């Protein structure tokens, strides 16, 4: 559908497109072709892929890829909907993935943000194929009716929180081998159901969610519960009022500036947020403080955030993307 090569280093924007039937397997045949993505990013930093709808795609629908000596850093993949990727059992494991990362070099793919995406009826939700790719933030996504939720080959210092993974068939989490990486953090996620032997940690199949928590020392603040989605069959992934995912998400970061007011303040970790990368016509995120102050980000420099209007803040209070209720929800839709 859309493919950026190394001649387009970024930033680049792909937004509001509808793409279908890229290298799709029909009638039981398997194409011998590693391409066929709806949106592919090759050897470039700060690619932005947002608010696209993709359906019937055989290869990873959205893929970040970096070859030898190249990088694919600080990409933003948000608000996309991936429907009906291939999930036939005989296909290779990288077929039918919603969003994927792949690199030949360690540390080539670092600092990307993936949030607000919905992936339905695919082989898998997210997959990192190879190379240690540090510092990705994967939050507030919804993965529904897929064979697998999250699958990793190597990952370091990843944070996966506020994600909703429901009606999975095989594995909620699949960590392929002992090289899976270190210092990853899963928190405030919702899984449903608790699939027997649906959890794999460093090539060891675990019996259930409690076994995953104990063995991997992850997901301490996560839950297994029916998310009570409004109408996923009709692609409505909003939450019913009594959903256990309502107000159950974690704050993305905290404010570290002394209590006060103004248009600039520091946070513990600004890498959750996006300021538009100076792309013409592109705006930054709307953020909301724990006390209910909202503003639009216009610039991020290190951990210093500048917004479009004065707001008040308190040292240590939580900060998230714009949310409803008392705190962020779990999943892609408030």
Buried (B, 14 or more C-beta within 10 A) or exposed (E): BBBBEEEBBBBBBBBEBEBBEBBBBEEEEEBEEBEBBBBBBBBBBBBBBBBBBBBBBBBBBBBBBBBEEBBBBBBBBBBBBBBBBBBEEEBEBBBBBBBBBBBEBBBBBBBBBBBBBBBBBBBBBBBBBBBBBBBBBBBBBBBBBBBBBBBBBBBBBBBBBBBBBBBBBBBBBBBBEEBBBEEBEBBBBBBBBBBEEBBBBEEEEBEBBEBBBEBBEBBEEBBBBBBBBEEBEEEEBBBEEEBBBBBBBBBBBBBBBEEEEEBEBBBEBBBBBBBBBEBEEBEBBBBBBBEEBEBBBBBBEEBEBBBBEEBBBBEEBBBBBEBEEEBBBBBBBB
